[in-house]
Amino acid sequence: MPRPLSPQEIQELIAGYVLGDLSSAEAEEFRSLLLQLPELQAEVTSLQEVLAMMPYGLDEAEQIGRAHV
C-alpha cells in the first residue's frame, strides 16, 4: 500500500497536471487521486482558469512591462 501524500505533494501534482508537466505514471497517479478525492477537481479548475489568463509568451509580458515604465 503506497504511503499517503502530503498536502504539498498533492499541490505539486495538481500544478504539474495543470501545466502538463507530469510523467505518464505521475499523471495516472493524479487521475487516481482525483477519483478518490473529487474535491481536488475544484483546485484543478481554478488553476486552469488562472493559467488561461496568463500571457502565452515572454515577449508579450515584456511589452506590457515596458508600457508601464
Rosetta constraint file for C-alpha pairs under 8 A:
AtomPair CA 5 CA 9 HARMONIC 5.83 0.50
AtomPair CA 5 CA 10 HARMONIC 6.33 0.50
AtomPair CA 6 CA 10 HARMONIC 6.32 0.50
AtomPair CA 7 CA 11 HARMONIC 6.22 0.50
AtomPair CA 8 CA 12 HARMONIC 6.18 0.50
AtomPair CA 9 CA 13 HARMONIC 6.19 0.50
AtomPair CA 10 CA 14 HARMONIC 6.18 0.50
AtomPair CA 11 CA 15 HARMONIC 6.18 0.50
AtomPair CA 12 CA 16 HARMONIC 6.03 0.50
AtomPair CA 13 CA 17 HARMONIC 5.92 0.50
AtomPair CA 13 CA 22 HARMONIC 7.56 0.50
AtomPair CA 13 CA 26 HARMONIC 7.55 0.50
AtomPair CA 13 CA 30 HARMONIC 6.53 0.50
AtomPair CA 14 CA 18 HARMONIC 6.19 0.50
AtomPair CA 14 CA 30 HARMONIC 7.57 0.50
AtomPair CA 14 CA 43 HARMONIC 7.60 0.50
AtomPair CA 14 CA 44 HARMONIC 6.21 0.50
AtomPair CA 15 CA 19 HARMONIC 6.11 0.50
AtomPair CA 15 CA 44 HARMONIC 7.85 0.50
AtomPair CA 15 CA 47 HARMONIC 7.51 0.50
AtomPair CA 16 CA 20 HARMONIC 5.84 0.50
AtomPair CA 16 CA 21 HARMONIC 4.74 0.50
AtomPair CA 16 CA 22 HARMONIC 5.36 0.50
AtomPair CA 17 CA 21 HARMONIC 6.18 0.50
AtomPair CA 17 CA 22 HARMONIC 5.89 0.50
AtomPair CA 17 CA 27 HARMONIC 6.51 0.50
AtomPair CA 17 CA 30 HARMONIC 7.56 0.50
AtomPair CA 18 CA 44 HARMONIC 6.57 0.50
AtomPair CA 18 CA 47 HARMONIC 6.86 0.50
AtomPair CA 18 CA 48 HARMONIC 6.11 0.50
AtomPair CA 22 CA 26 HARMONIC 5.46 0.50
AtomPair CA 22 CA 27 HARMONIC 5.54 0.50
AtomPair CA 23 CA 27 HARMONIC 6.07 0.50
AtomPair CA 24 CA 28 HARMONIC 6.13 0.50
AtomPair CA 25 CA 29 HARMONIC 6.16 0.50
AtomPair CA 26 CA 30 HARMONIC 6.12 0.50
AtomPair CA 27 CA 31 HARMONIC 6.15 0.50
AtomPair CA 28 CA 32 HARMONIC 6.20 0.50
AtomPair CA 29 CA 33 HARMONIC 6.21 0.50
AtomPair CA 30 CA 34 HARMONIC 6.17 0.50
AtomPair CA 31 CA 35 HARMONIC 6.50 0.50
AtomPair CA 32 CA 36 HARMONIC 6.49 0.50
AtomPair CA 33 CA 37 HARMONIC 5.90 0.50
AtomPair CA 33 CA 38 HARMONIC 7.98 0.50
AtomPair CA 34 CA 38 HARMONIC 5.05 0.50
AtomPair CA 34 CA 39 HARMONIC 7.69 0.50
AtomPair CA 34 CA 40 HARMONIC 6.20 0.50
AtomPair CA 34 CA 41 HARMONIC 6.74 0.50
AtomPair CA 39 CA 43 HARMONIC 7.67 0.50
AtomPair CA 40 CA 44 HARMONIC 6.43 0.50
AtomPair CA 41 CA 45 HARMONIC 6.09 0.50
AtomPair CA 42 CA 46 HARMONIC 6.11 0.50
AtomPair CA 43 CA 47 HARMONIC 6.20 0.50
AtomPair CA 44 CA 48 HARMONIC 6.13 0.50
AtomPair CA 45 CA 49 HARMONIC 6.23 0.50
AtomPair CA 46 CA 50 HARMONIC 6.39 0.50
AtomPair CA 47 CA 51 HARMONIC 6.05 0.50
AtomPair CA 48 CA 52 HARMONIC 6.12 0.50
AtomPair CA 49 CA 53 HARMONIC 6.59 0.50
AtomPair CA 50 CA 54 HARMONIC 6.75 0.50
AtomPair CA 55 CA 60 HARMONIC 6.62 0.50
AtomPair CA 55 CA 61 HARMONIC 6.41 0.50
AtomPair CA 56 CA 60 HARMONIC 7.52 0.50
AtomPair CA 57 CA 61 HARMONIC 6.67 0.50
AtomPair CA 58 CA 62 HARMONIC 6.01 0.50
AtomPair CA 59 CA 63 HARMONIC 6.20 0.50
AtomPair CA 60 CA 64 HARMONIC 6.34 0.50
AtomPair CA 61 CA 65 HARMONIC 6.26 0.50
AtomPair CA 62 CA 66 HARMONIC 6.20 0.50
AtomPair CA 63 CA 67 HARMONIC 6.24 0.50
AtomPair CA 64 CA 68 HARMONIC 6.75 0.50
AtomPair CA 65 CA 69 HARMONIC 6.83 0.50
